[in-house]
Amino acid sequence: MSAPELFDYDLIRARQNRARLDGQSDDVLLPRVSEEMAERLAGVLRDFDNALDLGTPEPGLSGPLSALPRVNNIRRADRDLLNRDYVLPFAEGSLDLVASALALHWVEDLPGLLLQIRRALKPDGLFTAAVPGGDTLIELREAFSEAEADTAGGVSPRVIPFAGVRDLGSLLQRAGFALPVVDSEKITVRYGDIFGLFRDLRALGATNPLLARSKTPLRRETLARLAEIYQERFSDPDGRLRVTVEIVWMSGWVPHESQQKPLRPGSARHRLADALGTVEIPSGVKPS
């Protein structure tokens, strides 16, 4: 069974191209994420002679990664290619590193893409990515739902779904990556009003691209109710509004014989009870 279609990719491409031409984005998130990705890779004691930046918005990861002495020959796959039918144009086992920042949330068939990434990587090759997590724009999602219910008698999807930490970890394992690691951090961005958030989303080409979105213009009373709810629930004492962005970091290695393996069950040489200085109680026996 094929995955359900979620996104209008023609609309995504048009909005992102318009945002690129307007050049009005003041994106502080991408530089922060790119810098942290470079810091994380700097601690990996391995040479990556063929690296790919997969879909990262401009200016991409080439700058931060090229500053790392162990990362070389960085190529880039543009993010507007990450659509439903995207196929990585790389031979099997041709890459040492695939890195992506703030791009993979647009991919409908992420399990399929992860399988392609694993295939394109050499044994002991590394995949690492930063993606918006499940709590991203959670305040906007809640405020929009209630505002529409109050003023329009129904709710339409306004914010795209973002994957959670456990889901992304499971996808790495299903794709066959070894030593998967997934962690997250939450960043709070503040705005003077809801319209500042809307302007930034438009400037990033990140407004609602869902196929199931309402095709009618947003009603004035809905917008006014949205602003009211957001101000009531998600503002700081100084009146500025909070916006949550969750960044999920995920990484996995293509299996290789040199990698650390888990011990076989029953192979331990020391008892946990001895280490803790306590008495071991057999299963099914109640302590006295």
C-alpha positions in Angstrom: 0.0 0.0 0.0 1.4 3.4 -1.0 1.7 6.2 1.5 -1.1 8.8 1.4 -0.4 12.0 -0.5 0.0 14.9 1.8 1.7 17.8 0.0 1.1 20.0 -3.0 4.7 19.9 -4.3 4.1 22.3 -7.1 2.9 24.8 -4.5 5.9 24.1 -2.3 8.3 24.7 -5.2 6.6 27.9 -6.3 6.6 29.4 -2.7 10.2 28.4 -2.1 11.3 29.9 -5.4 9.4 33.1 -4.7 10.9 33.3 -1.2 14.4 32.8 -2.7 13.8 35.6 -5.2 12.4 38.0 -2.6 15.4 37.4 -0.4 13.5 38.8 2.6 14.1 35.9 5.0 16.0 36.6 8.2 16.4 32.9 9.1 18.3 32.6 12.3 17.3 28.9 12.8 19.3 27.4 9.8 22.6 29.0 10.7 22.2 27.7 14.3 21.4 24.2 13.2 24.1 24.1 10.6 26.7 25.2 13.1 25.6 22.6 15.6 25.7 19.9 12.9 29.3 20.9 12.1 30.2 20.7 15.8 28.7 17.2 16.1 30.5 16.0 13.0 33.8 17.5 14.3 33.7 15.0 17.1 33.6 12.0 14.7 37.1 10.6 14.2 36.6 9.4 10.7 37.4 10.8 7.2 34.4 11.5 4.9 35.9 11.8 1.4 32.5 12.0 -0.4 29.8 14.0 1.3 26.3 15.0 0.3 24.2 17.9 1.6 20.7 16.6 1.0 18.1 19.2 0.6 19.3 21.8 3.1 17.8 25.3 2.2 20.2 27.8 0.8 23.0 28.5 1.6 23.2 24.9 2.6 25.8 23.0 4.7 28.8 23.4 2.4 30.2 26.3 4.4 30.1 24.8 7.8 31.1 21.3 6.6 34.0 22.5 4.4 35.6 24.0 7.5 36.0 20.4 8.9 39.3 18.9 7.8 37.8 15.3 7.7 34.9 16.3 5.3 35.8 16.6 1.6 34.2 16.8 -1.8 30.8 18.1 -0.7 28.0 17.9 -3.2 24.5 19.2 -2.9 21.1 17.9 -3.8 18.6 20.8 -4.0 15.6 20.6 -1.6 13.0 21.2 -4.4 13.9 17.7 -5.7 12.7 16.1 -2.4 9.3 15.4 -3.7 7.2 12.2 -3.6 9.0 10.5 -6.5 12.5 11.6 -5.7 15.3 9.1 -6.5 18.8 9.8 -5.2 21.1 10.0 -8.3 24.0 8.3 -6.7 25.5 4.8 -7.2 25.3 2.2 -4.5 28.1 2.6 -1.9 29.4 5.8 -3.4 29.0 8.2 -0.4 30.7 8.4 3.0 28.4 11.0 4.5 24.9 12.2 3.9 23.8 15.3 6.0 20.6 17.2 5.9 19.2 20.2 7.8 15.6 21.3 8.0 14.5 19.7 4.8 13.2 16.2 5.3 9.9 17.2 6.9 8.7 17.8 3.3 9.3 14.2 2.3 6.1 12.1 2.2 7.9 8.7 1.8 10.6 9.2 4.4 11.1 5.4 4.9 11.7 5.0 1.2 14.2 7.9 1.2 16.1 6.5 4.2 16.5 3.2 2.3 17.9 5.1 -0.7 20.3 7.0 1.6 21.5 3.7 3.2 22.0 2.2 -0.3 24.0 5.2 -1.5 26.3 5.1 1.5 29.4 2.9 1.8 29.7 0.4 4.6 30.5 2.4 7.8 29.0 5.5 6.1 27.1 8.0 8.2 23.7 9.6 7.8 22.9 12.6 10.0 20.0 15.0 9.9 18.2 17.7 11.8 14.4 17.8 11.2 11.6 19.8 12.8 10.0 17.6 15.5 6.4 16.9 16.6 6.1 20.0 18.9 7.1 22.5 16.2 4.4 25.2 15.9 2.3 23.4 18.5 0.9 26.7 19.8 -0.2 27.8 16.3 -1.8 24.4 15.7 -3.8 24.6 18.9 -4.9 28.3 18.5 -5.9 27.7 14.8 -8.0 24.7 15.7 -10.0 26.5 18.4 -10.3 29.7 16.4 -11.8 27.8 13.4 -14.1 25.8 15.7 -15.4 29.0 17.3 -15.9 31.0 14.1 -16.4 28.5 11.2 -18.0 25.5 12.9 -15.2 23.2 11.8 -11.5 22.6 11.6 -9.2 22.4 8.6 -5.5 21.4 8.6 -3.3 24.5 8.9 0.0 23.1 10.1 1.8 20.2 8.5 2.4 17.0 10.7 5.9 16.7 12.1 7.4 13.3 13.1 8.2 12.6 16.7 11.5 11.3 18.2 10.3 7.7 18.6 9.0 7.6 15.1 12.2 8.8 13.6 14.3 6.4 15.7 12.1 3.5 14.5 12.5 4.6 10.8 16.3 4.5 11.2 16.1 1.0 12.5 13.7 -0.1 9.8 16.0 1.3 7.1 18.8 -0.9 8.5 21.0 1.7 10.1 23.3 0.6 12.8 24.0 2.5 16.1 21.0 4.8 15.6 20.9 7.9 17.8 18.0 10.3 18.1 17.7 13.3 20.4 15.8 16.6 20.4 16.0 20.1 21.7 13.3 22.8 21.8 13.9 26.4 20.8 11.6 29.2 21.6 11.3 32.1 19.1 9.4 35.2 20.2 7.3 37.6 18.1 5.6 40.9 18.8 2.3 39.6 17.2 1.0 36.7 15.2 1.6 38.6 11.9 5.3 38.5 12.5 5.2 34.8 12.6 3.2 34.7 9.4 5.6 37.0 7.6 8.5 34.8 8.6 6.7 31.6 7.4 6.0 33.3 4.0 9.6 34.5 3.7 10.8 31.0 4.2 8.3 29.5 1.8 6.9 27.4 4.6 3.2 28.3 4.6 0.6 25.6 4.5 1.1 23.2 1.4 -1.2 20.4 2.5 -3.4 19.0 -0.2 -6.3 18.8 2.3 -6.0 22.5 3.2 -9.0 24.8 2.9 -9.0 26.5 -0.4 -11.1 29.4 0.8 -9.4 32.6 2.1 -9.1 32.8 5.9 -12.1 34.6 7.4 -11.4 37.9 9.2 -13.2 36.8 12.3 -11.2 33.6 12.4 -7.9 35.5 12.1 -9.0 37.9 14.9 -10.0 35.0 17.1 -6.7 33.3 16.4 -4.8 36.3 17.4 -6.9 36.6 20.6 -6.4 33.0 21.6 -2.6 33.1 20.9 -2.2 36.2 23.0 -4.2 34.8 25.9 -2.4 31.4 26.1 1.1 31.8 24.6 2.4 35.3 25.5 5.0 36.3 28.0 4.5 39.0 30.6 6.0 41.5 28.2 3.3 40.7 25.7 5.5 38.9 23.1 4.3 35.6 21.7 6.1 32.3 22.1 6.6 29.9 19.2 8.1 26.5 19.8 10.5 24.9 17.3 11.6 21.3 18.2 14.7 20.1 16.4 15.2 16.4 16.3 18.7 15.2 15.6 19.0 11.7 14.0 22.0 9.7 12.9 22.8 6.2 11.9 25.7 4.2 10.3 25.7 1.7 7.5 26.6 -1.6 9.2 30.3 -2.6 9.1 32.3 -5.3 10.8 34.5 -2.7 12.6 31.5 -1.3 14.5 30.8 -2.1 18.2 28.5 -5.0 18.6 26.1 -5.6 21.6 27.1 -8.5 23.9 25.3 -11.8 23.5 22.7 -12.4 26.2 24.2 -14.4 29.1 27.8 -13.4 28.2 28.4 -11.1 31.1 31.2 -12.1 33.5 30.1 -10.1 36.5 26.8 -10.1 38.4 24.9 -6.8 38.7 24.1 -7.7 42.3 27.8 -7.8 43.2 28.4 -4.5 41.6 25.6 -2.9 43.6 26.5 -4.7 46.8 23.1 -6.3 47.2 21.5 -9.8 47.3 20.1 -11.2 44.0 16.5 -12.3 44.4 15.4 -15.0 41.8 12.5 -14.2 39.6 9.1 -15.0 41.2 10.5 -14.9 44.7 9.1 -12.2 47.0 11.7 -10.3 49.1 11.3 -10.9 52.9 
